[in-house]
Amino acid sequence: MSWSTLHNAIKTKLDARTGSGQVLAAAYKSHSVKPSGYPYATVEPSSREEDYLTLNDNRATYVFDIVVHQEMEQVGEERAIEIVEAVLDQLEKDLRDDYTLSGAAHVCRPAPGEWGEYPEESGWVKYGSLKLSCEVDKQ
């Protein structure tokens, strides 16, 4: 199992929630300064740990940050928070329902991440995040 395999599997999960009638306008594998719309999500690798169970069986935990971004200039801060909350709730549910990422991992566990805001060319953006820990068996 590799970073790339898990990164792509998470991106595929996010892509399933993009488009008309979905909670996301777009999803990216890195932060985008010119998104195609709001809200959008980014997923980036964060850290990795190894657990040595036996001489032949080991487990690695890959951690990814999933960040949901929503502009505040048009919708206001309160509505931006509501939008980010709703998107994070849906993504967390999706990740708990498919906790193996369709077989890419042994188990994945989403947990709450950081919240904040930052300036973009178009104005201030609110963000909220999930930390997704994915365990894979290593031989």
C-alpha positions in Angstrom: 0.0 0.0 0.0 1.3 3.5 -0.8 0.5 7.1 -0.1 -0.7 7.4 -3.7 -3.1 4.5 -3.5 -4.8 5.9 -0.4 -4.7 9.5 -1.6 -6.4 8.5 -4.8 -9.0 6.4 -3.0 -9.9 9.4 -0.7 -10.1 11.7 -3.7 -12.5 9.3 -5.4 -14.6 9.4 -2.3 -14.7 13.2 -2.3 -15.4 13.2 -6.1 -18.6 11.2 -5.4 -19.9 14.2 -3.5 -19.1 16.9 -6.1 -21.4 18.3 -8.8 -25.0 19.2 -9.1 -27.1 18.2 -6.1 -24.1 17.2 -4.1 -22.5 18.9 -1.1 -19.2 19.9 -2.8 -18.6 22.0 -5.9 -15.1 20.4 -6.4 -12.4 18.3 -4.8 -8.6 18.6 -5.1 -5.6 16.6 -4.1 -3.9 19.8 -2.9 -4.9 23.4 -2.0 -6.3 25.3 -4.9 -6.1 29.1 -5.0 -8.5 29.3 -7.9 -11.3 26.8 -7.1 -14.1 26.2 -9.6 -16.7 26.9 -6.8 -17.6 26.7 -3.2 -17.7 24.7 -1.0 -14.7 22.7 -2.1 -12.5 20.1 -0.4 -8.8 19.3 -0.4 -7.0 16.2 0.7 -3.4 16.1 1.6 -1.0 13.6 3.3 -0.2 14.5 6.9 1.8 11.8 8.7 2.6 8.1 8.9 3.2 5.7 11.8 4.3 2.0 11.9 3.2 -0.7 14.3 5.3 -3.8 14.4 3.0 -6.7 15.5 5.3 -9.7 14.7 8.3 -10.3 12.5 6.0 -10.9 9.5 3.0 -8.8 10.2 3.1 -5.1 10.5 0.6 -2.3 10.3 1.1 1.2 9.0 -1.2 4.2 9.7 -1.4 6.9 7.0 -3.0 10.1 8.1 -4.6 12.6 5.7 -6.1 16.0 6.2 -9.4 16.6 4.5 -10.2 20.3 4.5 -13.5 21.9 3.4 -13.3 25.5 2.3 -16.2 28.0 2.0 -16.0 31.7 1.0 -17.5 34.2 3.4 -17.8 37.4 1.4 -21.0 36.3 -0.4 -22.7 34.1 2.2 -21.4 35.6 5.5 -19.5 33.9 8.3 -22.5 32.3 10.0 -23.8 30.7 6.8 -20.2 29.6 5.9 -19.9 27.8 9.2 -23.2 26.0 8.6 -22.1 25.0 5.1 -18.8 23.6 6.3 -20.5 21.8 9.2 -23.0 20.1 6.8 -20.3 19.1 4.4 -18.0 17.7 7.1 -21.0 15.8 8.6 -21.7 14.2 5.2 -18.1 13.3 4.5 -17.6 11.8 7.9 -20.7 9.7 7.4 -19.5 8.6 4.0 -16.1 7.6 5.4 -17.6 5.7 8.3 -20.0 3.8 6.0 -17.1 2.8 3.7 -14.4 2.4 6.4 -12.1 0.4 4.1 -12.2 3.0 1.2 -13.5 0.2 -1.0 -10.7 -2.1 0.0 -7.8 0.3 -0.2 -7.3 0.1 3.6 -7.8 -2.3 6.5 -9.8 0.4 8.3 -10.1 4.2 8.2 -11.2 6.5 11.0 -12.3 10.1 10.5 -11.8 12.5 13.5 -12.5 16.2 13.9 -9.7 18.5 12.8 -8.9 22.2 12.9 -11.2 25.1 12.0 -10.2 28.6 11.0 -10.2 31.2 8.2 -7.7 32.7 5.8 -7.6 35.4 3.1 -8.0 34.5 -0.6 -8.0 36.8 -3.7 -11.8 36.8 -3.5 -12.0 37.5 0.3 -12.0 35.6 3.5 -12.6 31.8 3.5 -13.8 29.7 6.4 -12.4 26.1 6.7 -13.0 23.1 8.7 -11.2 19.7 8.6 -11.2 16.0 9.3 -8.1 13.9 10.1 -8.5 10.6 8.4 -6.3 7.8 9.8 -6.0 4.8 7.5 -4.5 1.5 8.7 -3.0 -0.9 6.2 -1.4 -4.3 6.7 2.3 -4.4 5.7 4.1 -7.6 4.9 
